[in-house]
């Protein structure tokens, strides 16, 4: 028995009629014109020109970075020239003279008025360094261009037996920005290719894949401009990494929505000879699931506004805006195009009215039926596997330092490693302390009394009554020992001067780590609350949302455990980045609930007529193919993040990709059907009563 037009979705029935009639192509044209108008009015996104901003202005190290501008030369930030011989031998006087020439050439390119600091040789005589101040306000591609020019100046005329590297904080920032040079083009090209290939395999049609792909690609360009503008209007820092992740989300989620809609359209074509009526019915049933899925992900993304990191908050706004655009385009632009071209888009496998109903046959029906017959054993076995995978988290360290951010070699990392080999730790990138000038003696004493501090050098006073110290610590940069020293130094300085501040690279790394821990404790509960609220509104059942969220969370923890183990123990990455667990949890829970909504809305539709077990079996039978296709597409799209040379994005692609596959093939097709069968009609209370379900099921069977 097919429900078809008899089921009650009056609002969506009217919407379906609007976007499936013969004049609906005008609506698609209107959406396209509005999208093009937005891109023209707002202009191209400039977010990729900015560097990520990990720390809020309230962080102590961020306050130090701001106050440094009040000191003479404080607006400048030094890059460090490092010179060694290619044979690893000691530098000769001629080598040091060549290094001084390289420094002078760099200073001329930098154009700052800071007094020159001559080249200094290491104690072993095998390396030399010189800091070169540059404009500290540069960011993104502008910083990358400046550092590139400095590196070219350093190499100009250099003897062939010398090697130069340019490192330091600005150089690391430039190399990160360079990692996103052309990132949008690369991501779009690879993502578009992956989606196109998977759509061709899914639809087995040489033409159908073009329609959803073009709609989603257009939506992505509108989303990039609109999301960036919304973030900047809210005073947030849009950058290259947030733009790249947003594109991946728009392509992934947009393709999922299109797959669900087209899959239901193809199913309805088997029951209705009128392709417009079939499309109307498809929109009526798929539309609410798409809107609910989109609302869940958008609201979950907006929980990132509770994060402390400006870049994280920006990602929440940009990605939420992008997914809203994706849903609007899929719902308002794709159906009119499908109505315009008709069933011939499915050529050569055009669905014919009167063919066999997929909810009663097929591989997914056999899988669901077997699972429901062995629900207890399946639940125990699948849960055990997920728990074992989740234990991988216990052996996964979290926290990448600055030199471990790149998956490929970079000049800043090479120079930093050379510095570490020939100069004392902390000498080339000292910690900064700022305090009141009238408490200088107490602050100086407090700094030197702190365990782990090697030396403290007063370097100037500001016109506002502040003094600055450069402090060299013994620990390796961004190590646990360095964090302990910074924490101890802050305690000592704060006792000597309650208004004193400790900053610098190690302090920034410590603040970023603490901020990431804070964000996980704040945002993850908010995500779960949002997802639960949406499921309660959608299903109007007491138990089902709790069961679904619990299964999704267990799946997410399994993905984090497996992905973390793969990243650290198989691929050899030192640790997970501080932001990876939060972003992975967000995407896996939000996108996992996406598939849950696709499944349970169909189960809710089937349950009154076929009972709890029959309803979930038919739901898996009907949605198994589309959920599998959508999961493979989304996993592949996230894997595309691996084309960028930053470890954090590679890790995110690995964990989310593996998690989506686990969610698709284990949770959605095995765990949830087994749990629904075990719990029985109580899973739907009070939306459906047990007696109503059983009576309806008996009526259908008879």
C-alpha positions in Angstrom: 0.0 0.0 0.0 1.4 3.4 -1.0 0.6 6.5 1.1 1.4 9.0 -1.7 -0.8 12.0 -1.8 -3.1 10.7 1.0 -0.6 11.6 3.8 -1.1 15.0 5.4 1.4 17.7 4.7 -0.9 20.5 3.5 1.7 23.3 3.7 4.3 21.2 1.8 1.6 20.1 -0.6 1.1 23.8 -1.6 4.9 24.3 -1.7 5.3 21.2 -3.9 2.6 22.4 -6.2 4.3 25.8 -6.5 7.7 24.5 -7.4 6.7 21.7 -9.7 4.2 23.3 -12.1 5.0 24.2 -15.7 5.9 27.8 -14.8 8.1 26.9 -11.9 11.2 27.5 -14.0 10.5 31.2 -13.4 11.1 30.6 -9.7 14.5 28.9 -10.4 15.4 31.9 -12.6 14.4 34.3 -9.8 16.5 32.5 -7.3 19.5 32.6 -9.7 19.0 36.3 -10.4 18.8 37.1 -6.6 21.9 34.9 -6.0 23.8 36.7 -8.8 22.7 40.0 -7.5 24.0 39.3 -4.0 27.4 38.3 -5.4 27.5 41.5 -7.5 26.3 43.8 -4.7 28.5 42.3 -2.0 31.6 41.6 -4.1 33.9 38.7 -4.0 34.8 37.2 -0.6 38.1 38.5 0.8 38.2 36.1 3.7 41.0 34.1 2.3 43.2 37.2 2.5 43.1 37.0 6.3 45.1 34.9 8.8 43.2 32.8 11.4 42.7 34.6 14.7 42.8 32.0 17.5 42.7 34.2 20.5 40.0 36.7 21.7 41.1 40.2 22.7 40.5 39.2 26.4 43.3 36.6 26.4 46.3 37.7 28.4 48.7 37.1 25.5 46.4 39.0 23.1 46.5 42.0 25.6 50.3 41.9 25.5 50.4 41.8 21.7 48.1 44.9 21.7 50.2 46.8 24.4 53.5 46.1 22.5 52.4 48.7 20.0 52.8 51.4 22.6 56.6 50.7 22.9 59.2 52.1 20.6 59.3 49.8 17.6 56.4 47.8 19.1 54.4 48.0 15.9 57.1 45.9 14.2 57.4 42.1 14.4 60.7 40.4 13.7 61.4 37.6 11.2 64.6 35.8 11.8 67.3 35.2 9.2 69.1 31.9 9.8 72.4 31.1 7.9 74.3 27.8 7.8 76.8 26.1 5.5 75.5 23.4 3.2 78.3 21.1 4.3 77.3 21.6 8.0 80.7 23.1 8.8 81.7 26.2 10.8 80.9 29.6 9.2 83.9 31.6 8.0 84.4 35.3 8.2 83.4 35.6 4.5 80.2 33.6 5.3 79.3 35.9 8.2 79.9 38.9 5.8 77.6 37.3 3.3 75.0 36.8 6.0 75.3 40.5 7.0 74.7 41.4 3.4 71.6 39.2 3.3 70.3 40.9 6.4 70.9 44.4 5.0 69.0 43.4 1.8 66.1 42.1 3.8 66.0 45.2 5.9 65.8 47.3 2.8 62.8 45.3 1.6 61.1 45.5 5.0 61.4 49.3 5.0 61.0 49.7 8.8 62.9 52.3 10.7 64.1 50.1 13.5 67.8 50.1 14.3 69.7 47.3 12.6 70.7 44.3 14.7 73.9 42.7 13.3 74.3 39.0 12.6 75.2 36.9 15.6 77.0 33.5 15.4 76.1 30.5 17.5 78.4 29.2 20.2 79.4 26.3 18.0 80.1 28.6 15.0 77.9 26.6 12.7 74.9 29.0 12.4 74.2 32.7 12.5 71.0 34.6 13.0 69.7 38.2 12.7 66.2 39.5 13.5 64.7 41.8 10.8 61.7 43.8 11.9 58.7 44.0 9.5 55.3 45.7 9.7 53.4 43.8 12.5 50.0 44.7 11.1 50.4 42.5 8.0 48.2 39.5 7.7 47.1 36.8 5.2 48.3 37.1 1.6 49.8 40.5 2.2 52.1 39.0 4.9 52.9 36.1 2.6 53.9 38.5 -0.2 56.2 40.4 2.2 57.9 37.3 3.6 58.3 35.9 0.1 60.1 39.2 -0.9 62.3 39.0 2.2 63.3 35.4 1.3 64.2 36.4 -2.2 66.2 39.3 -1.0 68.1 37.0 1.5 69.0 34.6 -1.4 70.0 37.4 -3.8 73.8 37.1 -4.4 74.2 34.4 -1.7 77.3 32.1 -2.1 76.3 28.7 -3.2 77.8 27.0 -0.2 75.4 28.8 2.2 71.8 28.0 3.1 69.4 30.7 4.4 66.0 30.3 6.1 63.5 32.9 7.2 61.6 31.9 10.3 59.9 33.5 13.3 56.3 34.3 14.1 55.5 36.3 10.9 57.2 33.7 8.7 55.0 31.0 10.2 51.9 33.1 9.6 53.0 33.7 6.0 53.5 29.9 5.4 50.0 29.2 6.8 48.6 31.9 4.5 50.5 30.4 1.6 48.8 27.0 2.4 45.5 28.7 1.4 46.9 30.3 -1.7 44.6 29.0 -4.4 42.9 26.9 -1.8 39.4 27.8 -3.0 40.2 26.9 -6.5 41.8 23.6 -5.5 39.0 22.7 -3.1 36.3 23.6 -5.6 38.0 21.7 -8.4 38.7 18.5 -6.4 35.3 18.7 -4.5 33.4 19.2 -7.8 35.2 16.3 -9.4 34.6 14.0 -6.5 30.9 14.9 -6.3 30.4 14.6 -10.0 32.0 11.1 -10.1 29.9 9.9 -7.2 26.7 11.3 -8.6 27.3 9.6 -11.9 27.9 6.3 -10.1 24.8 6.9 -8.0 22.4 7.9 -10.8 24.0 5.9 -13.6 23.0 8.7 -15.9 25.3 10.8 -18.1 23.1 13.9 -17.6 21.2 13.9 -14.3 24.3 14.6 -12.2 24.8 18.0 -13.9 21.6 19.5 -12.6 22.2 19.1 -8.8 26.0 19.8 -9.2 25.4 23.1 -11.0 22.8 24.1 -8.4 25.1 23.3 -5.5 28.1 24.9 -7.1 26.2 28.1 -7.7 24.9 28.0 -4.1 28.5 27.6 -2.9 29.6 30.8 -4.6 26.7 32.7 -3.2 27.3 31.2 0.2 31.0 32.2 0.1 30.2 35.8 -0.5 27.1 36.0 1.8 28.7 34.1 4.7 31.9 36.2 4.6 29.8 39.4 4.5 27.7 38.3 7.5 30.7 37.4 9.5 32.5 40.7 8.8 29.3 42.6 9.5 29.2 40.9 13.0 32.8 42.0 13.6 34.2 38.5 13.2 37.4 37.4 11.6 36.7 35.5 8.3 39.8 33.6 7.0 40.9 31.1 4.5 40.4 28.0 6.7 36.8 28.9 7.5 36.0 29.6 3.9 37.4 26.2 2.8 35.5 24.3 5.5 32.3 26.2 4.6 32.7 25.1 0.9 33.1 21.5 2.0 30.0 21.7 4.1 27.9 23.4 1.4 28.9 20.8 -1.2 28.5 17.9 1.2 25.2 18.9 2.8 23.8 20.3 -0.5 24.5 17.1 -2.3 22.8 15.1 0.5 19.7 17.3 0.2 19.7 16.8 -3.5 20.1 13.0 -3.2 17.2 12.8 -0.8 14.9 14.8 -3.0 15.8 13.1 -6.3 15.7 9.7 -4.6 12.1 10.3 -3.5 11.2 11.8 -6.9 12.5 8.6 -8.6 10.5 6.5 -6.1 7.3 8.5 -6.8 7.8 8.1 -10.5 7.2 4.4 -10.0 3.7 5.2 -8.7 2.6 8.1 -10.8 2.6 8.6 -14.5 2.6 12.4 -14.1 6.1 13.5 -13.4 5.0 16.8 -12.0 2.6 15.1 -9.6 5.4 12.7 -8.6 7.7 15.7 -8.0 5.0 17.4 -6.0 4.7 14.3 -3.8 8.5 14.0 -3.5 8.8 17.6 -2.3 5.9 17.1 0.1 7.7 14.2 1.8 11.4 15.1 1.3 10.9 18.8 2.0 10.2 18.6 5.8 13.2 16.2 6.2 15.5 18.5 4.4 14.3 21.6 6.4 14.6 19.7 9.7 18.1 18.4 8.8 19.2 21.9 7.7 17.8 23.5 10.8 19.6 21.0 13.0 23.0 21.6 11.3 22.5 25.4 11.1 21.5 25.7 14.8 24.4 23.4 15.8 26.8 25.5 13.8 25.5 28.7 15.5 26.5 27.2 18.9 30.1 28.1 17.8 29.2 31.6 18.7 29.7 30.5 22.4 33.4 29.8 21.5 36.2 32.0 22.6 38.2 31.9 19.4 37.2 34.6 16.8 38.0 32.2 13.9 35.8 29.5 15.4 32.9 32.0 15.9 33.4 33.1 12.3 33.2 29.5 11.1 29.9 29.1 12.9 28.3 32.1 11.2 29.8 31.5 7.7 29.0 27.8 7.7 25.4 28.4 9.0 24.8 31.0 6.3 26.2 28.7 3.7 24.0 25.8 4.6 20.9 28.0 4.6 21.8 29.1 1.1 22.3 25.4 0.1 18.9 24.4 1.4 17.2 27.3 -0.3 18.8 26.5 -3.6 18.0 22.8 -3.4 14.4 23.4 -2.4 13.6 26.3 -4.7 15.9 25.9 -7.7 16.4 22.1 -8.1 12.7 21.0 -8.2 11.7 23.6 -11.0 14.7 22.3 -13.0 13.6 18.7 -12.5 10.1 19.7 -13.5 11.4 21.5 -16.6 13.4 18.5 -17.9 11.2 15.7 -16.6 12.0 12.0 -16.2 14.3 11.9 -19.3 17.0 13.2 -17.0 17.3 9.7 -15.6 18.1 8.2 -19.0 19.0 5.4 -19.7 17.3 4.1 -16.5 14.0 6.1 -16.6 11.6 5.0 -13.8 8.3 3.7 -15.1 5.0 3.8 -13.2 3.8 0.4 -11.9 7.3 -1.0 -11.2 8.1 -2.9 -8.0 8.1 -0.9 -4.7 11.6 -0.8 -3.2 10.3 -0.8 0.4 9.3 -4.4 0.0 12.3 -5.8 -1.8 16.0 -5.3 -2.5 19.3 -5.6 -0.6 18.5 -3.0 2.0 15.2 -4.6 2.8 16.9 -7.9 3.4 19.5 -6.2 5.6 16.9 -4.4 7.7 14.7 -7.5 8.0 17.7 -9.6 9.2 18.7 -6.9 11.7 15.2 -6.6 13.1 15.0 -10.4 13.5 18.3 -10.4 15.5 17.9 -7.1 17.2 19.3 -8.0 20.6 22.5 -9.6 19.3 23.1 -6.9 16.7 22.7 -4.2 19.3 25.2 -5.7 21.7 27.8 -6.5 19.0 27.5 -3.1 17.3 27.7 -1.2 20.6 30.7 -3.3 21.6 32.6 -2.5 18.4 31.8 1.3 18.8 33.0 1.3 22.4 36.2 -0.4 21.4 36.8 2.1 18.7 36.1 5.0 21.1 38.9 3.8 23.4 41.4 5.0 20.8 40.8 8.5 22.3 42.6 7.4 25.5 45.9 7.0 23.5 45.5 10.1 21.4 47.4 13.2 22.5 45.8 16.6 21.8 47.8 19.8 21.0 50.0 20.6 18.0 52.8 23.1 18.5 53.7 25.7 15.9 56.4 23.6 14.0 54.1 20.6 13.7 51.2 22.4 11.9 52.5 21.6 8.3 52.1 18.3 6.5 54.7 19.3 4.0 58.1 21.0 4.6 58.1 24.8 5.0 60.9 27.3 5.2 59.8 28.6 8.6 59.8 25.1 10.1 63.3 24.3 8.6 64.7 27.6 9.9 63.2 27.0 13.3 64.7 23.5 13.6 68.1 24.9 12.6 67.8 27.6 15.4 66.8 24.9 17.9 69.9 22.9 17.0 72.4 25.7 17.4 70.9 28.3 19.8 69.4 28.0 23.3 65.7 27.4 23.5 63.7 30.6 24.0 66.5 32.9 22.9 65.1 33.5 19.4 61.5 33.9 20.5 61.5 35.3 24.0 58.5 35.6 26.3 57.2 39.2 26.8 56.3 40.6 30.2 54.7 44.0 30.6 54.0 45.7 33.9 54.0 49.1 35.6 57.2 51.0 35.5 56.9 52.0 39.2 57.0 48.3 40.1 59.9 47.4 37.9 62.2 46.2 40.6 59.5 43.8 42.1 58.6 42.5 38.6 62.2 41.9 37.7 62.8 40.0 40.9 59.6 38.0 40.4 60.6 37.0 36.9 64.1 35.8 37.8 62.7 33.8 40.8 60.4 31.8 38.6 61.6 28.2 37.9 62.5 27.6 34.3 63.5 31.2 33.5 67.0 31.6 32.1 67.3 35.4 31.8 65.2 38.6 31.8 66.2 41.7 29.8 64.4 45.1 30.2 63.8 46.5 26.7 62.1 49.8 27.1 59.3 51.9 28.5 56.1 53.3 27.0 54.7 56.8 27.3 51.8 55.3 29.4 54.0 54.2 32.3 54.6 50.6 31.3 57.9 48.7 31.1 58.7 45.6 29.0 60.9 42.6 29.6 62.1 39.9 27.2 62.3 36.7 29.1 64.2 33.6 27.9 62.9 30.3 29.3 64.7 26.9 29.2 61.9 24.7 27.9 61.2 23.7 24.3 58.6 25.9 22.7 54.9 25.0 23.2 55.9 22.0 25.4 54.3 21.1 28.6 57.4 22.3 30.4 57.0 25.7 28.6 53.3 25.9 29.6 54.2 25.2 33.2 56.9 27.9 33.1 54.5 30.4 31.6 51.9 29.6 34.2 54.4 30.0 37.0 55.7 33.2 35.5 52.2 34.6 35.4 51.6 33.8 39.0 54.9 35.5 40.0 54.3 38.6 37.9 50.7 39.0 39.0 51.8 38.9 42.7 54.4 41.6 42.0 52.0 43.6 39.9 48.3 42.7 39.7 48.1 44.5 36.4 51.2 42.7 34.9 50.8 40.6 31.8 52.8 37.7 30.2 52.6 37.1 26.5 54.7 35.9 23.6 54.4 32.7 21.5 54.4 30.2 24.3 51.8 32.2 26.2 49.7 32.4 23.0 49.9 28.6 22.6 48.9 28.1 26.2 46.0 30.5 25.9 44.9 28.8 22.7 44.9 25.4 24.4 43.0 26.7 27.4 40.5 28.4 25.0 40.0 25.1 23.1 39.3 23.2 26.3 36.8 25.9 27.4 35.1 25.8 24.0 34.7 22.0 24.2 33.0 22.2 27.6 30.7 25.0 26.5 29.9 24.2 22.9 29.5 20.4 23.0 26.6 20.5 25.5 25.0 23.3 23.5 25.2 21.2 20.3 23.5 18.2 22.1 20.8 20.5 23.5 20.1 21.9 20.0 20.0 18.5 18.4 17.7 17.1 21.1 15.3 20.1 20.8 15.0 19.7 17.0 14.3 16.0 17.3 11.7 16.5 19.9 9.9 19.1 17.8 10.2 16.9 14.7 9.2 13.5 16.2 7.0 14.6 19.2 8.1 11.4 21.0 9.6 11.1 24.5 12.1 8.3 24.0 13.1 8.4 20.3 15.2 11.6 20.4 17.2 10.4 23.4 17.9 7.1 21.8 18.9 8.7 18.5 21.2 11.2 20.1 22.8 8.6 22.3 23.6 6.4 19.2 25.0 9.4 17.3 27.2 10.4 20.3 28.6 6.9 20.6 29.2 6.8 16.9 31.0 10.2 17.1 33.2 9.0 20.0 34.1 5.9 18.0 35.1 8.1 15.0 37.2 10.3 17.2 38.9 7.3 18.7 39.5 5.6 15.3 40.5 8.8 13.5 42.8 9.9 16.3 44.5 6.6 16.3 44.9 6.7 12.5 46.2 10.2 12.6 48.8 9.7 15.4 49.8 6.0 15.2 49.3 5.2 11.5 50.1 8.5 9.7 52.6 9.7 12.3 51.1 13.1 13.2 52.4 14.2 16.6 49.0 14.9 18.0 45.5 16.2 17.2 45.2 19.9 16.9 43.4 21.6 19.8 40.4 22.5 17.6 40.0 19.1 15.9 37.9 17.4 18.6 35.4 20.2 18.8 35.0 20.6 15.0 34.9 16.8 14.5 32.2 16.4 17.2 30.1 19.3 15.7 30.2 18.0 12.2 29.7 14.4 13.1 26.8 15.0 15.5 25.1 17.5 13.3 25.6 15.7 10.0 24.9 12.3 11.6 21.5 13.6 12.8 21.0 14.7 9.2 20.9 11.0 8.2 18.9 10.1 11.3 16.2 12.6 10.2 16.2 11.1 6.7 15.6 7.7 8.2 13.2 8.4 11.1 10.9 10.8 9.3 10.4 7.9 6.8 9.9 5.5 9.7 7.4 7.8 11.3 5.6 8.0 8.0 5.4 4.2 7.6 4.9 3.2 11.3 1.1 3.9 11.6 0.4 1.5 8.7 3.1 -1.2 9.2 3.9 -1.2 12.9 7.2 -0.3 14.6 9.2 -3.1 13.2 7.6 -3.0 9.8 8.0 0.8 9.7 11.7 0.9 10.5 12.4 -2.0 8.0 10.5 -0.2 5.2 12.3 3.1 6.2 15.7 1.4 5.8 14.6 -0.2 2.6 13.5 3.1 1.1 16.4 5.3 2.4 19.2 2.8 2.6 20.5 3.5 -0.9 20.2 7.3 -0.6 21.8 7.4 2.9 24.6 5.2 1.7 25.2 7.4 -1.4 25.0 10.6 0.6 27.3 9.2 3.3 29.9 8.1 0.7 29.6 11.5 -1.0 30.0 13.4 2.2 32.9 11.3 3.5 34.7 11.8 0.1 34.0 15.6 0.2 35.5 15.9 3.7 38.5 13.8 2.6 39.2 16.6 0.0 40.4 18.7 2.9 43.5 16.6 2.8 44.6 18.4 -0.4 45.6 21.3 1.8 49.0 21.1 3.5 47.8 21.8 7.1 47.7 18.9 9.5 44.6 20.2 11.3 42.5 20.1 8.1 43.9 16.7 7.1 42.9 15.3 10.6 39.5 16.8 10.3 38.9 15.2 6.9 40.1 11.8 8.2 38.0 11.8 11.4 34.8 13.2 9.9 35.1 11.0 6.8 35.6 7.8 8.9 32.8 9.0 11.2 30.3 9.5 8.4 31.1 6.0 7.1 30.6 4.5 10.5 27.3 6.5 10.9 26.1 5.4 7.5 26.9 1.7 7.5 26.7 0.9 11.2 24.5 3.3 13.1 21.9 4.2 10.5 21.5 0.8 9.0 22.2 -1.5 12.0 22.1 0.1 15.4 19.0 2.4 15.1 16.8 -0.3 13.4 17.8 -2.8 16.1 17.1 -0.4 18.9 13.7 0.6 17.4 12.8 -3.1 17.1 13.9 -3.9 20.6 12.0 -1.0 22.2 8.9 -1.4 20.1 6.0 1.0 20.0 7.1 2.7 23.1 9.8 4.4 21.0 7.1 6.6 19.5 5.0 7.5 22.5 3.1 9.8 22.8 3.2 10.6 19.0 1.7 7.1 18.4 0.0 4.8 20.9 0.8 1.1 20.9 -2.8 0.1 20.2 -3.1 2.5 17.3 0.1 1.2 15.7 -0.9 -2.5 16.2 -4.5 -1.9 14.9 -3.3 -0.1 11.8 -0.7 -2.8 11.1 -3.3 -5.6 11.4 -5.6 -3.6 9.0 -2.8 -3.3 6.4 -1.9 -7.0 6.7 -5.5 -8.1 6.3 
